């Protein structure tokens, strides 16, 4: 646009080029957060009163800036959503922690309780305690079977 024959467009493009040169193409090589901040800063600069008539003088410039602003808002919205989900995911218990808790409840509470009740009221709890004991033994056997066996040495 610097070589445009219309002096109004030529002057407007020279003014806007100074704003764009301030940010340069280096924006695209930055991290997402830095790039986003620089784009937002560029958009804020372009909203200044001194640039409104310059943007209007160049055909299609306002539409391109509006599209950039829409893309920036979409990016920020997506980024915030991702950050929230990432934060929530960080607070969830993982499978290993959950397994430790379940094993602890079974071994330290359920089994202890059933053994005590089996001695207090054997006629009422004997069958139930034996059933639970069998389930635990079968589950332990299944888990042991899942572990990789070492390959035989020839």
Secondary structure, 3 states (H helix, E strand, C coil): CCCCCCHHHHHHHHHHHHHHHHHCHHHHHCCHHHHHHHHHHHHHHHCCHHHHHHHHHCCCHHHHHHHHHHHHHHHHHHHHHHHHHHHHHHHCCCHHHHHHHHHHHHHHHHHHHHHHHHHHCHHHHHHHHHHHHHHHHHHHHHHHHHCCCCCCCC
